[in-house]
Amino acid sequence: MKNHLRVLRAERDWSQADLAERLSVSRQTVNAIENERYDPSLPLAFAIARIFALRIEDVFTPDVEPPPDVEPPPDVEPPLDLTSGR
């Protein structure tokens, strides 16, 4: 999974150890996430996003695109209008 952790951390002038302390994880964990050797658990990803006051998708993005031969989902019908009295 791609991430913007290194940039976000640098913008705040935080070391890996600073971020690790805020997250209650090891510096090695922060390093592994930054270098895309480790994908954080969902709770850790939420904690990281919360520390930077961002949404998870603003910090992490999938590194795999769906194959081009996958068909898009069928159109979804609009919900019924229950206010028309029909």
Secondary structure as the mmCIF struct_conf table of DSSP 4:
data_model
#
loop_
_struct_conf.conf_type_id
_struct_conf.id
_struct_conf.beg_label_comp_id
_struct_conf.beg_label_asym_id
_struct_conf.beg_label_seq_id
_struct_conf.end_label_comp_id
_struct_conf.end_label_asym_id
_struct_conf.end_label_seq_id
STRN STRN1 LYS A 2 ASN A 3
HELX_RH_AL_P HELX_RH_AL_P1 LEU A 5 GLU A 11
TURN_TY1_P TURN_TY1_P1 ARG A 12 ASP A 13
HELX_RH_AL_P HELX_RH_AL_P2 GLN A 16 LEU A 23
TURN_TY1_P TURN_TY1_P2 SER A 24 SER A 24
BEND BEND1 VAL A 25 VAL A 25
HELX_RH_AL_P HELX_RH_AL_P3 ARG A 27 GLU A 34
TURN_TY1_P TURN_TY1_P3 ASN A 35 GLU A 36
BEND BEND2 ARG A 37 ARG A 37
HELX_LH_PP_P HELX_LH_PP_P1 ASP A 39 SER A 41
HELX_RH_AL_P HELX_RH_AL_P4 LEU A 42 ILE A 51
TURN_TY1_P TURN_TY1_P4 PHE A 52 ALA A 53
HELX_RH_AL_P HELX_RH_AL_P5 ILE A 56 VAL A 59
STRN STRN2 PHE A 60 THR A 61
BEND BEND3 ASP A 63 ASP A 63
HELX_LH_PP_P HELX_LH_PP_P2 GLU A 65 PRO A 67
TURN_TY1_P TURN_TY1_P5 PRO A 68 ASP A 69
HELX_LH_PP_P HELX_LH_PP_P3 VAL A 70 LEU A 80
TURN_TY1_P TURN_TY1_P6 LEU A 82 THR A 83
BEND BEND4 SER A 84 SER A 84
#
